Amino acid sequence: MPDLPSSPAPSAAPLRDLLAESAEIVRSVLAGRSMTDAIALAPAPLRAGSQALSFHAMRRLGEARALRRILVPRTPPEPLAEALLLVSLALLLPPATPAAQAASGPAVPADGAPTYAPHTVVDQAVQAAARMPRVAPLKGLVNGALRSFLRDRDALLPQLARQIEARWNHPQWWVDKLRSAYPQAWESVLTAANVPAPLTLRVNRRRASREQVLAAFEAAGIAARPQGDAGLVLSQPRPVQRLPGFDDGWWSVQDAGAQLAAPLLGVKDGMRVLDACAAPGGKTAHLLELADLDLLALDADGARLRRVQDNLRRLGLDTPRVSLRAADAADTGAWWDGRPFDAVLADVPCTASGIVRRHPDIRWLRRPDDVPRTAKLQARIVDALWRTVAPGGRLLYVTCSVFPDEGERQAAGFAARHADARRLDAPGQLLPEASRATEAAQHDGFFYALFAKAR
C-alpha cells in the first residue's frame, strides 16, 4: 500500500464538506475498497481534511457502529447516510483511552482525532446531509440520532465496553486470533493498533549523513530524533515533499521495523541479489544503499514497480546494475535466467495486519479466510524462490503481519519442507505494543525469518 500520513493536517474547508466527502470514503471502504484508493478520488481541496476524518472514523469504527445500532436499530436504507452517521459519531466520541495515550508517547497525538465542538459536528452533519441528494431525505434521521447521542451519552458509552468490536475497534475474529496467539500481549497489541504511527525516515547514507539531515531539519524548525542505525522519527507528521532533502534523495520514508530487513541479508559489494516483491521500493533502495549490487527487483504489479523506479531515481540508485521486472515471483520460469542469487529478499504478500496504525481500514477490509489464503500463497512463493538461492546464499522471509499463520508457522513449515535450509538468527515476530513504552510503539508489526542454503 502507498504510505499516507498517519495524522493528516487539518483542512480549512467547511466541516460539512469534509463530512460529506469522508462519508463517501467510508462508504467505499465498507463496500470493500481500499481507503487509499478512495481518498485518491477526493477533490484536491478536500483531500487532506477528509483523510483526517476518515482515518479517525476507521480507528473508532467499532464504537461508531455499535452506537449506530443502538440509536438507529434498523440499518438506514441509504449506505451513504449510514457512513455519514458513522463519521459523525466517531467525531463525537471521547478522546482515546489513557492506555492509548501512553502508547503514543511524545512523538504523536494519542489518536489523531480532529477536534470540534459537539454542537458543531451535529449542525455540520445535518448540513452535509441536506447537500447530499441521496441522504437529504434522511436528514431528520441523522439529526435525531446525533442529538440522541449527545443527550444520552453518559448512559450509552458504558454499553460499548461489553461489545468486543466496540471495545477494541477491531473485528471480533481479529481480536480472537490475537488473544489466542499472544495471551499476555494481545490487549497491548490492539491498543497500539489504534495509535497513529509516527513519520519515520531512513537516511540514504550515499547522499547524506544522519547528522547532516538532523541539522537541516533543525534549521527548518522540524523536531526529529534518531532511531536505529539510520532512522529518524519526526515529532509531528508533515508532507514529505516539503521536508529538507527530499529532492536531493537524502532519505526515504520507511517504518523502523521495515528498516531491519536489508541489513539482515548481510549484502556485500558485487553480490547478485533478488528483491522478489519489491514495490514500493523501500527495501530495494536500502539494499542498494548498503552495497554495490547486481540487483533484480520484481513485482507482480507493473504500475507499482514504476514507483520503485521513481524512488531509486530520486535517491540516485538507478544504476545499470539494477533491473526491474514485472512478474509473478512464484513463476520462476517466466523471469529467472537460471543464475543463482547470493541473497533473496522475500517480502511476501500478506494480510498487512501489522500496519493497521498506518492503514486503519485494513482491519475492516480483511476476512478470516484471508489468513489461510495468503499463507498458502506465501508458501508457494518462498518454495519457488528457494530454488533461485545459490549454495551458501541466504533467503530472508518477511511479512508485515502479526498473525502466526503468516509468521512463525510459515517459517517452521518452510524449514520442514527444505532439508537444505538452515535457520539463522533473526528478530522473528515484532509486535507494536502499548505496554512497552514509547520506543516499542514506534514500529509496525513484522515477522522476520532468515535461512542459509547448504553448500
C-alpha positions in Angstrom: 0.0 0.0 0.0 1.2 3.5 -0.6 2.2 5.4 2.5 -0.2 8.0 3.7 0.4 10.5 6.5 -0.7 8.9 9.8 -2.1 12.1 11.1 -3.0 14.4 8.3 -3.1 18.1 8.7 -6.5 19.8 9.3 -8.2 21.5 6.4 -9.7 25.0 6.0 -12.7 23.6 4.1 -16.1 23.8 5.8 -16.7 20.8 8.1 -19.9 20.0 6.3 -18.0 19.4 3.0 -15.4 17.3 4.8 -18.1 15.2 6.4 -19.8 14.6 3.1 -16.5 13.6 1.4 -15.5 11.4 4.4 -18.8 9.7 4.2 -18.1 8.8 0.6 -14.7 7.4 1.6 -16.1 5.4 4.5 -18.9 4.1 2.3 -16.3 2.9 -0.2 -14.3 1.1 2.5 -17.4 -0.6 3.9 -18.1 -1.8 0.3 -14.7 -3.3 0.1 -12.5 -0.6 -1.4 -9.1 0.4 -0.1 -9.2 3.7 1.8 -6.0 4.7 -0.1 -7.8 4.4 -3.4 -11.0 6.1 -2.1 -9.0 9.1 -0.7 -7.2 9.5 -4.1 -10.6 10.2 -5.7 -11.4 13.1 -3.3 -11.3 16.6 -4.7 -7.9 18.1 -4.0 -9.2 20.9 -1.7 -10.9 18.4 0.5 -8.4 15.6 0.4 -6.3 16.3 3.4 -9.2 17.2 5.7 -11.4 14.3 4.6 -8.5 11.9 5.0 -8.1 13.1 8.6 -11.8 12.4 9.4 -11.8 9.1 7.5 -8.7 7.8 9.4 -10.3 8.7 12.7 -13.6 7.1 11.7 -11.7 3.8 10.8 -9.9 3.9 14.2 -13.2 4.3 16.0 -15.5 2.3 13.7 -16.3 -0.5 16.2 -17.6 2.1 18.7 -19.4 4.1 16.0 -21.1 1.0 14.5 -22.3 -0.1 18.0 -23.7 3.3 18.7 -25.5 3.5 15.3 -27.2 0.1 16.0 -28.4 1.4 19.4 -29.5 4.8 18.1 -30.9 3.6 14.7 -31.8 -0.1 15.2 -32.7 -0.6 11.5 -29.9 0.0 9.0 -30.5 3.2 7.1 -31.8 2.4 3.6 -29.0 4.6 2.0 -25.4 3.4 2.7 -24.1 6.9 2.4 -26.4 8.0 5.3 -25.0 5.3 7.5 -21.5 6.3 6.6 -22.2 9.9 7.5 -23.6 8.8 10.8 -20.5 6.7 11.5 -18.1 9.5 10.7 -20.1 12.0 12.8 -20.4 9.6 15.8 -16.7 8.9 15.7 -16.0 12.6 16.0 -18.4 12.8 19.0 -16.7 10.1 20.9 -14.5 11.0 23.9 -10.7 11.0 23.3 -8.5 7.9 23.3 -8.1 5.9 26.5 -5.2 6.5 28.9 -3.6 3.3 27.6 -3.6 4.6 24.0 -2.3 8.0 25.2 0.6 6.2 27.0 1.3 4.2 23.8 1.6 7.3 21.6 4.5 8.8 23.6 5.7 12.3 22.9 6.1 11.9 19.2 2.4 11.5 18.1 -1.0 12.6 19.3 -2.9 9.9 21.1 -5.4 9.1 18.4 -5.0 11.7 15.7 -8.6 12.9 16.4 -9.7 16.1 14.8 -11.4 18.3 17.5 -14.7 20.0 17.0 -17.4 21.2 19.5 -20.2 18.6 19.7 -22.9 21.0 18.6 -20.7 22.0 15.6 -20.4 18.3 14.5 -24.2 17.8 14.7 -25.0 21.1 12.9 -22.5 20.4 10.1 -23.5 16.8 9.7 -27.1 17.9 9.2 -26.0 20.5 6.6 -23.9 17.8 4.9 -26.9 15.5 4.7 -29.0 18.3 3.2 -26.4 18.8 0.5 -26.2 15.1 -0.5 -29.0 14.2 -2.8 -29.2 10.6 -1.7 -29.0 11.5 2.0 -31.2 14.6 2.1 -34.5 12.6 2.6 -32.8 11.1 5.8 -31.6 14.4 7.2 -34.1 14.1 10.1 -32.8 10.7 11.0 -29.2 11.9 11.0 -30.2 14.9 13.2 -32.2 12.8 15.6 -29.6 10.1 16.0 -26.7 12.5 16.7 -28.8 14.6 19.1 -29.9 11.5 21.0 -26.3 10.5 21.4 -25.4 13.9 22.9 -28.4 13.7 25.2 -27.8 10.2 26.4 -24.1 9.9 26.0 -23.3 9.0 29.6 -25.8 6.1 29.6 -24.7 4.9 26.1 -20.9 4.8 26.4 -20.7 2.2 29.2 -22.7 -0.2 26.9 -19.8 -0.2 24.4 -17.4 -1.9 26.9 -19.5 -5.1 26.8 -19.1 -5.4 23.0 -15.8 -6.8 21.7 -15.7 -4.9 18.4 -16.7 -1.7 20.1 -14.2 -2.1 23.0 -11.2 -2.8 20.8 -12.3 -1.2 17.4 -11.3 -4.4 15.6 -13.5 -7.2 14.2 -14.2 -10.0 16.7 -12.4 -12.6 14.6 -9.2 -10.5 14.6 -9.4 -10.0 18.4 -9.9 -13.7 19.0 -7.0 -14.6 16.8 -4.6 -12.2 18.6 -5.9 -13.3 22.0 -5.2 -17.0 21.1 -1.7 -16.2 19.6 -0.5 -13.8 22.3 -2.3 -14.5 25.6 -0.1 -12.0 27.5 0.2 -9.3 24.9 -3.0 -9.2 22.8 -4.6 -6.2 24.7 -1.4 -4.2 24.3 -1.2 -5.0 20.6 -4.8 -4.0 20.0 -4.3 -0.7 21.9 -1.2 0.2 20.0 -3.0 -0.5 16.7 -5.3 2.5 17.4 -2.4 4.9 17.9 -1.3 6.8 14.7 2.1 5.8 13.6 4.9 8.4 13.5 6.5 9.6 10.4 9.8 7.7 10.3 12.6 8.2 7.7 15.7 6.2 6.7 18.7 8.3 5.8 20.3 7.5 2.5 24.0 7.4 3.5 25.1 7.6 -0.1 23.7 11.1 -0.2 23.8 12.4 3.4 24.7 11.6 7.0 22.1 11.4 9.7 23.8 14.4 11.4 23.5 16.4 8.2 19.8 15.7 7.9 19.2 16.4 11.5 21.0 19.8 11.2 18.8 20.7 8.1 15.7 19.7 10.0 16.7 21.8 13.0 17.4 24.8 10.8 13.9 24.4 9.3 12.3 24.2 12.8 11.5 20.5 12.5 12.0 18.3 15.5 13.3 14.8 15.0 15.2 12.2 16.9 17.4 9.3 15.8 16.2 5.7 15.9 18.1 2.6 15.0 21.1 2.6 12.6 19.8 5.1 10.1 16.3 6.1 11.1 14.8 9.4 12.2 11.4 9.9 13.8 9.7 13.2 13.4 7.8 14.7 16.3 4.9 15.6 14.0 4.0 14.2 10.6 4.5 16.6 7.7 4.1 16.5 3.9 7.2 14.6 2.9 7.8 16.7 -0.3 8.3 19.8 1.9 11.0 18.3 4.2 14.6 19.3 3.6 16.5 16.8 1.4 13.5 15.3 -0.3 14.5 16.4 -3.8 18.2 15.6 -3.1 17.4 12.0 -2.1 18.7 12.3 1.4 16.2 10.0 2.9 13.2 7.7 2.3 10.0 7.2 4.3 10.3 3.8 6.0 9.0 2.3 9.2 11.6 1.5 11.9 10.6 -2.2 11.8 11.0 -2.3 8.0 14.5 -0.8 8.3 15.7 -4.1 9.8 15.2 -6.1 6.6 18.1 -5.1 4.4 20.9 -5.4 7.0 19.8 -8.9 7.9 20.8 -10.2 4.5 24.5 -9.1 5.0 24.9 -7.9 1.4 28.4 -7.1 0.1 29.7 -5.4 -3.0 29.4 -7.5 -6.1 26.6 -9.8 -4.8 23.8 -10.9 -7.1 20.6 -10.0 -5.2 16.9 -10.5 -5.7 14.1 -8.4 -4.2 11.2 -10.6 -5.1 8.2 -8.5 -4.1 9.8 -5.1 -4.3 7.1 -2.4 -4.6 7.1 0.4 -3.4 10.9 0.0 -3.2 11.9 1.0 0.4 13.8 -2.2 1.0 15.2 -2.3 -2.6 16.7 1.1 -2.0 18.1 0.2 1.4 19.9 -2.8 -0.1 21.5 -0.6 -2.7 22.5 1.9 -0.1 24.4 -0.8 1.8 26.4 -2.2 -1.1 27.1 -2.1 -4.8 24.9 -4.9 -6.1 23.7 -6.6 -9.2 20.0 -6.4 -8.2 16.8 -7.6 -9.8 13.6 -6.1 -8.4 10.4 -8.0 -9.1 6.8 -7.1 -8.6 3.6 -8.5 -10.0 2.1 -5.0 -10.4 3.8 -3.1 -13.2 2.2 0.2 -12.0 3.7 -0.2 -8.5 7.0 -1.2 -10.0 7.2 2.3 -11.6 7.1 3.7 -8.1 10.2 1.6 -7.3 11.9 3.2 -10.4 10.9 6.7 -9.3 12.2 6.2 -5.8 15.5 4.8 -7.0 15.9 7.7 -9.3 15.3 10.3 -6.6 17.8 8.5 -4.3 20.4 8.3 -7.0 20.4 4.5 -7.0 19.1 3.7 -10.5 22.3 2.3 -11.9 22.8 0.0 -14.9 23.4 -2.9 -12.5 19.8 -2.6 -11.2 17.0 -4.3 -13.2 13.2 -4.0 -12.6 10.8 -6.6 -14.0 7.0 -7.1 -13.6 6.5 -10.8 -12.9 5.0 -13.3 -10.5 7.8 -14.2 -8.1 6.4 -17.8 -7.8 6.6 -18.3 -11.6 10.4 -18.6 -11.8 10.2 -19.9 -15.4 8.9 -16.6 -16.6 11.7 -14.4 -15.3 14.7 -16.4 -13.9 17.7 -16.9 -16.1 19.0 -19.8 -14.1 21.8 -17.9 -12.5 21.5 -18.2 -8.7 21.3 -15.3 -6.3 23.6 -14.8 -3.3 20.7 -13.2 -1.4 17.0 -13.2 -1.8 14.5 -10.8 0.0 11.1 -12.4 0.1 8.8 -9.6 1.5 5.8 -11.7 0.5 2.1 -10.6 0.2 0.2 -10.9 3.5 -2.9 -9.6 5.3 -0.9 -6.5 6.3 -2.2 -6.9 9.8 0.9 -5.3 11.2 0.4 -1.9 9.6 -3.0 -1.0 10.8 -1.7 2.0 12.6 -0.9 3.5 9.2 -3.8 1.9 7.3 -6.7 1.5 9.8 -9.1 0.4 7.1 -7.2 -2.9 6.8 -8.8 -4.5 9.8 -12.3 -3.9 8.4 -11.4 -5.0 4.8 -9.9 -8.3 5.8 -11.9 -11.5 6.4 -11.0 -14.6 8.4 -10.4 -16.7 5.3 -7.8 -14.2 4.0 -5.3 -15.5 6.5 -5.1 -19.1 5.3 -5.4 -17.9 1.7 -2.4 -15.6 2.0 -0.4 -18.3 3.9 -0.9 -20.7 1.0 0.4 -18.0 -1.4 3.4 -17.3 0.8 4.4 -20.9 0.9 4.2 -21.2 -2.9 6.3 -18.1 -3.4 9.1 -19.0 -0.9 9.3 -22.6 -2.1 9.8 -21.3 -5.7 12.3 -18.6 -4.6 14.4 -21.2 -2.7 15.4 -22.8 -6.0 17.0 -19.5 -7.1 19.2 -19.2 -4.0 22.9 -20.1 -4.5 24.5 -22.7 -2.2 25.7 -20.8 0.8 23.3 -18.0 -0.1 20.5 -16.5 2.1 16.8 -16.0 1.9 15.0 -13.6 4.2 11.3 -14.2 4.7 9.4 -11.1 5.7 5.8 -10.2 6.3 4.1 -7.1 7.8 1.7 -9.3 9.7 1.1 -10.1 13.4 -0.7 -13.4 12.7 1.5 -16.5 13.4 0.0 -18.3 10.3 1.9 -15.8 8.2 4.9 -15.7 10.5 6.4 -18.4 12.8 4.1 -21.2 11.5 5.1 -20.3 7.9 8.8 -20.3 8.8 8.6 -23.6 10.6 6.8 -25.1 7.7 9.4 -23.9 5.2 12.2 -25.3 7.3 10.4 -28.7 7.5 10.0 -28.8 3.7 13.6 -27.9 2.9 16.3 -30.1 4.5 19.0 -27.8 2.9 17.7 -24.7 4.8 19.4 -23.7 8.0 17.7 -21.1 10.1 19.8 -18.2 11.2 19.3 -15.6 13.9 16.6 -13.0 13.0 14.1 -10.9 15.0 11.2 -13.2 14.5 7.9 -11.6 15.4 7.9 -7.9 16.1 4.8 -6.7 17.9 3.9 -3.0 18.4 2.8 -3.0 22.0 1.3 -0.2 24.0 2.6 -1.7 27.3 6.3 -1.5 26.2 6.6 2.3 26.4 7.2 4.7 23.5 10.1 3.0 21.7 8.2 -0.2 21.2 5.2 1.8 20.0 7.3 3.3 17.2 7.4 0.3 14.8 4.9 -1.6 12.9 4.2 -5.4 13.2 6.7 -7.5 11.2 8.0 -11.1 11.1 11.5 -12.0 10.0 13.0 -15.4 9.4 16.4 -15.9 7.8 17.6 -19.1 6.1 21.0 -20.1 4.7 21.2 -22.7 1.9 23.6 -25.6 2.4 26.7 -25.6 0.2 
